Amino acid sequence: MREKNLVLRYRNVPNEPRFKAVVQLADPKTTEAQLKELLDELGGDFVSYVNTDARLRVSVSRHPRFKPDPLAERCADVVRQAFAGQPAADTISVGDQLFEMVSIPVSVGSSIIGALTIANEMGEAVAEEFTRLTRSEIILLSDGHIAVSSIRHGEMESELKQGLAALDENAPARRRPSARRLTLQGEHFLYAHGQLGRIHSEGRVSYILLSSYEKPLRILQATERRFLWIQLLGILAGTAIVWWLVHRITQPLHQLRDCAEAVGRGDFSRRVEVNSRDECGALAVGFNQMTANLETSRAELQTTIGALRATQAQLIQSEKMRAIGTLAGGIAHDFNNILGAILGYTELVLDDVPPGSRTDRNLRHVLNASHRAKDLVRQILAFSRQSEPQRSNVRLSAIIDETLKLLRASIPTTIQISQQISTTADHVIADPTQLHQVLMNLGTNASHAMREKGGRLLVALDDYTVQESSADHGEAPQLSPGGWLRVSVGDTGHGMDGAVLERIFEPFFTTKPIGEGTGLGLSVVHGIIKNHGGDITVTSKRGEGTTFQIFLPRAEAADAGSVHATEIVRGHNQRILVVDDEETLANMMQQRLTRLGYEVLACHDSVHALGMIQAAPQNFDLVVSDQTMPRLTGTDLAAEISRLDLSVPVILCSGSPNSLPQPGEHHPNVRGCVLKPVNFTDLSQTIHRVLHEIKRP
């Protein structure tokens, strides 16, 4: 069983990409360093690696007393079995030390390239573990001599050593031992002698299990006597208690039973007579109070059940929306790769066709449609991500424009969408995702109000100032004096009456049919605006539509230095390695960067790319890698380059911002990150910046 546990514990260690990448290099020093790391991680006492042709033999031990060479020599049998493709485990002895070891085959594809062997010393801790599991004493023997024992009694251990010959130690130990009797220090034991591991010509390992059968018998007899006395006392006490209860409680309980049956039939007028102040009287008083309040409690229970059912429906709807968001985010990430190929190859063909030709015009239509799809995917990703609110200096007009693009794709064409931006100082400190959520919710509600007859959705943005001396702040009386931005979302739908307006922001209040609304949307909108230090108002009349007005504190414009240039920066024959498991994207990026003046080599396997860099790091000035790849991710590739002490910078590309690391001390080789679909203007500027940084003295 311990051998099987060893195999299960260590069988996945050789499958780690980092380990395979190291052993394939066949470098003794690198392999020894990797084995030391494994020794620290696994907590073993000895680890070795041997390849199939025996050209590479590396062994590492935790303590100087564990000699690697004798251990490696005794591991030869299990190593040969591992070369045959099967993990093998065994128990061996080296001198007066016992070890349990396991050898795991190391393979690349379907080929076995070597064997990884791990050994742990069997000391007193192992003996204590055996004792705890078997509830018996154990002695581990090496060539008939005691190596490890759980017996701490000095005289008993000395007598055991003298009696080893009587235990038929010279006869070969059996795999399935039979029990025999033995007497030590006057105490009778049952003992079993068996073989551990495989039978070797030298260093035979066996065990002896000792179990005393006198002590458990004494304990059992004493326990039986105690149980007999407890049973007798329990019978006497139970008889007395039953007699007293029957005499004291039976009569009042009959009356209580009759009243309970009446209450069960719905008669709440029955009461129990209170004839005493003891427990029965207290019970009668409590029962009378219960019947008096039962009808009220039943009504409250019905109300609670209704609320719980409504909450359950709302939670189910919330989980559905979360699942839809997760699915949309996953689809959007995959769609980014498709869009990247469409955009890249379209731009490549545009460079090859005559400007102004019919082909040029048609391809620009494809390019414009792809950019619209890219914006739509970006909106889906923004709404599907689940992250903590992060406020920054943003432009309201940009958020309005992006939200209306997404709304246009989701509401009927019978509804006209218009926007009026009347200010250029439209900066606020806010979480853009939450503002997207607010505008999307209001826009969706407006479309529902106009879906039968159509209409017009108007989103306006203008300045709003509250004077210090003004006693009445007009449309938003809760605003403090100062500069504000007002966003108006109006529709020409059916409108609302005064009763609905009074409860419009209450949680769980909705006028929509079951299955179309949870009543949480506007209450969440109200909470978001309040958390941003703003206010929201609503005006509506039946048949004339509805207008929501959002007021947010105006902020100063962001630093102009944060605006990026839009010019493509060309290279000067610098050598770039492009790594992407999508062959289409890798080839497209190779062509684009080549036309920008770089010498580009594309690779579709990250492990192969690592080997190319390690073999000739001077051939590459920069690596542009995808983040999500099999075997080695982009971050892992950068980490391996850093671990090999190669000064090749890396730029990572990904369709998900959350999967990209922040360049810094944890990722010294990662000098930049670019989102997919790749904008080659941004990529060219990032490449120029990184190459310029590494040339600085």
N, C-alpha and C positions, 0 to 999 in steps of 0.2 A: 504493500500500500504506500509506504514512504517512497519507494522507487517511482511509482506512478505519479505521486504528488510532485516529486522533483521534476519529472518530465513535463507535467502540466504547468509547473511554475516557471520553467525557463525556456519552453519550446518556442516562444515568440521573440526571444531576445535577438537571434540572428536575422530576423525579418525587418529590423529597423533600417530605414534607408541610409542613415548615417553610418551604421556599422558595415553594411554591404559596400557602400562607397569606399570605405577605408580599406577593407580587406582585399577589394579588387585591385587596389594600387600595389599590393604585395610589397609594401615597404615595411621592414621590421620595426623601425623607430615609430613610425605613425601607428602601426598595429599595436605596439607595446603601450603607447599613450592611450589608445582607444580601450585596450584591455584594462588599464588602470582605472579609467573612468567607469567601466562596467563593474569592476571590483568594488568601487565606492558606492555605486548605485544599487548593486544587488546585495551587498553585505556578505559576500562569500569570503572564503579563505584562500582559494586558489583558482585561477582561470588560465586557460591556454588555448591557442588556436594553431591548428596544423592544416595546411592545404593538402590536396590529394596527392600531389607529386612530392610531398615532404621537403620541398625547397624552402618553405617558410614555416619555422617552428618558433613560436613566441609563448613564453610562460611568465606569469606574474603571481606572486604570493603576497599575502597580507603581512605575514610575520616571518622573521629570519629563520625561526625554528621549523617552518614548513619548507623543506628543500624542494625546489621545483623539479630537479632532475629525477629523483626517485618517484615523485608523484606522477610525473609525465610518463615514466616507464611503466608504472602499474596501471595507467589509463589506456594502455595500448589496445586491450580487448574491446572496450566500449567505443574507442575511436574507430576501430575497423568496422564495427557494426554501424556507426554513424556514416562512414563512407559508403556503406551499402544502402543508405537512404532511410534508416530507421533510428529514431532517438533511442538511446540505451542508458541504463542506470545500473550502478553496482555499489557494493560496500567493500572497501579494501582496507588493508593495514599497511602502515609504513613504520617499521620499528614498533614502538609501543603506542602509536597514534592510530586512531580509526578515522576513516573518512567515508562519507557518502557522496557519490559523484554522479554526474549526468553528462552525456555527450550528445550534442544536437548537430545534425547536418546543416551546413550553410550552402544554400543553393542560389543560383541566378538563373531565373527561368526554369527549365527542366534539368539543368546541369548542376551537379554537386561539386563545389569548388573547395570544400574543406570541412572541418569539424570544430565546433566550439565546446570545450570541456570545462565544467564548473565543479568544484569540490568544496565541501564544508566539513570541518572537523566534528566528530561525534564525541562530545565531552559530557560533563556532569549535567548540563542543561538537557541534553537528549535523554540521559538516564532518568532525570526527574520527570520529563514529559512522558516517557514510557510508564513510569510508576503511577503518574496521575491518570493516564488513560486505562491501564490494566488493573490498577489498585493492587499491584503486586510489586515485589522487589525484583530488580533486574541486574544481571551481571553480564557485561560484554567482554568476550574473550578474544584474544589474538594469539593464535597458535597455542591454545591451551592456557595462556596466562591472562590474569585479570587486567584488562585495560581501563574499563570504566565500571563503577559499581554504585548503586543507589543505597547500599548498606553502609551506615555510618558507625555502627556498633563495632568497636575495635576487636573485641574478643570473638564476636560472631564472624567477622570478616577473616580473622586469623584461622579460625576453625574451618571455614569454607575453603581457604587456600590449601590446608592440609588434606581436605577430603576431596579435592578435585579428581584424584586418581580413582576414588571409589565411585565417582559419577560416570565412569566409563568414558573418560575424556578422550582416550586414544581411539575409540571407535568413531567412525565418521558421523557427524551430526546430520539429522534428517530434516527434510523440508517440512514435514508434518510430524512434529514430536508428540510422543505420548507422555502422560503424566506419571511421575514416580514419587516415592516418598523419601524424605530426608529429615534428620533431626539435628538441629543446631542450638546449642545452649539450652537443651531440654525442651525446646519448642518444636512442634511437628509442622513440617511444610510439605506441600505438594510442589514438585518442581518439574519443569519441562526444558529440555535441551534441544536447540535447533540451530540451523545454519542461516547466516545473514549473507545476502548477495550470492555470488557465484562461487563455486568450489575451485580454488586455485591450488597449484602445486606448492606454493609458499604463501605465507601470510593469510591462513585460513581464519575467517571471522565467524564466530558463533555467539550464542546467547544462552543464558540460563534464567528462567522465570521462577521465582519463589513466592508461594502464596501460603500463608499460615491459615489453617482451617480450625484452629482452636479458639482464637480470639473472636471471629465472627459467630461461632457457636455460642460462646458465653454471652455475647451481646444479644443474640436472638432469644436466648432463654430469659435473660433479664427483661427484655422488651415484652415478651409474652406475659410474664408475671405482672408487669405494670399495666398492660392492657386489661388483664383480668380484674385487677382492683379498680381501674377506671370504669370498666363496664358495670361492675357491681355498684359502685357509688353513683354512677349515672342513672341506673335503674331506680335506686332508692330516691334520689333527688327528683327524678322525673315523676315518679308516682306521687310524691308529696306535692309538687307544683301543680300537677293536673288536678288533684283533689281540691286544692285551694282555689284554683281558677274556676272549676266547675261550681264550687260553692259560692264564689264571690261574683262571678261575671255572667253566668248563664242567663239569669233572669233579665238584667238590663239589656243584654244583647238580643234577646228575643224581640223586645220593643224596638230596638234600633234596626233590626232586620225588617220588621214590618214597615217602618217609616222609609227605609231605603227602597223597598219594593214599590211603595207608593210614589216616591220621587222618580223611580225608573219608569213608571207609567205616565209621568208628566204632572203629577199632583204635587205642587210645591207648597201646599197649605199645611201639610202634616208637620207636627213638631214632636220631639221626644221630651217626655216629662223629666225635669231635673229634680231628683230626690236626694242628692248628696253632693258633697263638695270633693269627693275623691276622684280617682281617675275616670270612673264611669260617668260621674257628673260632668267633668271637664269634656269628656267625649261627647256627651249629649249637648252641651253648650256649643261645641265646635260644629256638630252636625246641624244644629238649628241655624247657625250663622251661614253654613255652607248652603243650605236649602234657600235661605233668604237671598243669597247673592248668586245662586246658580244661574238664574235666568239672565241676569246682567252679564255674567261671565260667558254664557253661551253666545250672547249677541256679540260680545267683544271678540270671541274666538272666530265667529263667522267673518268678522271684519278683518281679523289678522290673516285668516286663510286666504281671503280675497287679495289682500296686499301681498302675501307671499307668492301667490300664483302669478300676480302681475310682475313681481320682482323676478321670479323664475323665467317668465317669458322675456323680460328685458335682458337678463343675463344670457339666455340662449341667443338672443339677437346680437348681443355684444360679442359673443364668441364667434358667431357666424361672420360678423364684420371683421373680426381679427383674422379669422381663417382666410377670408377673401383678400384682406390686405397682404397677408403672407404669401398667398398664391400669386397675387398681382406683382409683388416684389420679385419673386423668383422668376416669373415669366419675363419681367422687364429686364432682369440681369442677363438672361439668355438672349433676349432680343437685342441687347446692346452689341453683342458679338456679330449678329447678323447685320445690324445697321453699320457697324464699323467697316465690314467688308463692302457693303453697298456704297457707302460714302467714299471710301478709299479708292476703290476701283473706278468709280464714276469720275472722281477728280483726276485719276491717272489718264483715263480716256479723253477727258476734256483738254488735257495738255497736248494730246496728239491730233486733235481735229482742228480744222480751220475755224478761227473765231467768226461768229456770225452765220455759220452754215446751219442748215436744218438739223444736222446731227448735234451741233453745239447747243442749239436752242432746246432740242428734246432732252439732251442730257442735263441741262440746267433745270428743266422741269423735274427730272428725277432727283437731282440734288436738292432742290427746294422741298420736295415732298419728303425726302429722307430727313432733312433738318426739322421739318414739322413733326415727323415721327420721333426724332431724337428729343425734341422739347416735350412731347407727350409722355415718353418713357421717363424723362426726368421728373415730370409731375407725378407719375404713378409711384416712382421710387420715393419721392418726398412724402406722399400720403401713406405709403405702406410701411415706412420705417417706424420702429418703436424705440424712441430714445427720450432722454430727459430734455425738458425745454432748455434751449440755449439762445439767449437773447444777444442780439448784435445790432449794429447800426445798419438799417435796411431802408430801401426806398419803397414807399407804399405804392407808387405808380407801377413799379416793376412787379410787385406781388399781385396787384389787380390785373395787370396784363396777362401774367401766367395763369391766374385762376380762370379768367374768361376764356383762354384758349382751351383749358381742360373742360370747362362747362359747355363750350360750343360742341365738343365731341360727344357730350353725354345727354343733351336735351334736344327736343324736337326742333326741326328747322322752321316750324310755324311760330316759334318764339324769336323775336328779333333781339339781339344783344347790342347795347350801345354803352360807350364810356365817355365821360367828360372829365378831363384832368385840367383843373384851373389854377394849379400852383406848381412851381418847380422846387420849392423848399419843402419837400415831402419826406424828410427823413424822420424815422422813429426808432426808439430802442425797443426791440420786440423779438419774439421768437417767430421767424418766418413761417414755420410749419403750422403753428397755432393760428396765425393770421390767415393762412391758406384754408385751414379748417373752418374758421369763422365765415369767410367769404363763400366757401363752397356750400356750407350749410344754408346760409341765407339765399344763395342763388338757387339751390335745389328746392327749397321751400317755395320760392317765387315761381319756379317752373311748374311745380305741382298745382299752384293756384291758377295757372294759365294753360294747362295741358289740354283742356277741352276745346277752348275757343282760340287759343294762341294769344299773342300780345307782345309786349315790349318789356325787356328787362334793362334798366338803366342803372349803371354804377358811376357815381360822381365823386370827385375828390376836390376839396377846396380848403382854404384857410378859414379858421374860426378863432376870433379873439374875444376874450372875456376881460372887460375893463375893471380896474381896481375899484373905481367909485360906483360901479353899477350895482344897484340893489337887486336887480332881477337879471339873471343870466340867461333868460330867454328859453330856448329849446332844451337846454341841459342845466337846470338850476344847481346841480351838485358839483359843477366844475369850479375849480379855483381860478383866480385871475391869471391871465397869461396867454401864450400862444398855443393853439391846438390845431389838429388836422381833423377834418370831418369827412367821413366816408358815408355816402348815401346809397342804399340799395333799394330801388323802387320797382314795383311791378304794376301791371294794369289788370290784375286778376280780380277774383270775386270779393276780396276784402274781408274784414272781420267786424263784429259788433263790439259794444262796450264790455259785455260780460266776458268775452274771450280775451280782450285786451288786458283786463285786470289780472288774468291768470297766465299770460303768455309765457312768462319766464319761470313758472313753477315746474319743479322736477316731476316727471311722469305725466304731465298734462299734455294731451294731444287731442286734436279734432279729426285726425286721420282714422280710416277704418283699421280694424285689427289686421296686423301683418304688414302695414305700411309705415308705421311709426311707433317709437317707444316713448315719446315725450321727454327725451333727454337732450335733444339737439340744441334747442334755444337756451335751456338752463346751462348747458356747457358753454355756449357762446357767451352768455352773460357772465359766467365765472371767468372766462379767459380775458374778456375786456376789463373786468374789475381788477384782476391780478396784474394787468398792465397799467394800472393807474388811470384808466379811462372810464367812459360811461356809454350806455347804449339806450336809445329811446325808440319808440315805435308809434306811428300814426296810421290810422286806417279807417275806412268807411265802407259799408256794404255796397258792392257794385262799383267802387271807385279805386280799388287797389290798396296796396300797403307800401309804406316806406319805413325802413330801418335807418337810423342815423347813429354812426359810431364815432366817438370822440376820443382821440389819442393825443398824449402830450407830444408836441413837436420837438425834435432834436436837431442839433447842429449837423451839418453835412460831414460825411466821413472825409478823412485826409485824402487830398487829391493824389498824393504819392502812391496810394494803393491801387490806382488804375493801371492796368497792364497795357503794354503796347500791343498793336495788332499786326505788326509786320512779321513775315516769316524770315528767320535768320538762317543763312546758308552756312554750310560747313566748308572745311578746307582739307578734304581727304583724310579726316580722322577715321579710325577704324572702329566700327560699332558691331557688336554681336546682338542680334534680335532673337529672343527666346520666347516662343509661344506654342502651346500644344495644338492650337488651331492652325493647320498648315495654310489655309486661305489667308488668315490675318497676317501670319508671319511673312508670307511671300509679298503681300500687298505693302506691308511696312518696309520690307527690303527695297522694293521699287521706289517708294516715296522718298525714303531717306537717301537712296542713291542719287535721285534727281536733285536732292538738296546739296549735293557735293560731298557725301560721305562714302567711304568704302564699307559696305555692309555685307555681313554674313548672317544667314538665317538658320536657326536650329529649332527642331520640333520636339526635342527631348531634353528636359532640364538636367538629368544626370549626365547625358552625353555632353551637354554644354559645359558642365562643371569640369569634365575631363579635358575638354578642349582648352579651357582657361588655365587649368593646372599645368597642362603640357606646355603651353606657350603663352604665358600671361602678357608678354611684350607685344603680342599680335593684336591686342584689343585695348583701345583707349576708353571704352564705355560699354556697358551691358544694358540693353532695354528689354525688360522681362515682364511677362504676364504674371499676375499674382497667384491665380488659382490654376494649378497644374498638378497632374498626378506625380507620384513618387517624391519630387521636390517642389515645394511651392516657391514663389518668387522670394519670399522672406527667408526660407530655408536656403535657397541658392546664395543669397547675399550673406547669410550667416556662415556658410561653408567657405565662401571666398574670403571672408574676414578671418575665419579660424585658420585658414592656410596662409594667413599673413600676406595676401595679395592685394595690392593697392589699385584694384579695378573698381571704379564707381558703378553703382547700379541705379537705374530709374525703373520704378514699378508702375504697372498699368493695371487698372481694375475697374469693373463696372459698378462696384459697390464702395462708397467712401469708407464704410465701417471696416472693410477688410484690409485697408491700406494702413501700414504703420506710420507713425510720425518719425521723420528722420531725426536722429539724435544719437545719444551715447549707447543706447541699446541696439541700434542698427547703424554702426559707423559707416558701412559701405553704401547704405541707401541714402542717396543725395537728392532724390526728387520723386514725386508721385504724380501721375497723370490719370484722369478718369477716362473710361471708355464710354461711347465711341471716341477714339482719339481725335482731338483737334490738333492738326499738324502745326498750326501756328503756335499753340501752347507748347507742343512737344519740341518744336525747333528752338523756342526760347529757353525751355528747360534744359535741353541738351547744350545749348550755347553757355548757359549759366554754369552748369556742372563742369564742362570742359574748361571754362575760364577759371573756376575756383581751384581746380587741381593744378593749374599752371602757376598759381601764385607761389612766391617763395615762402 
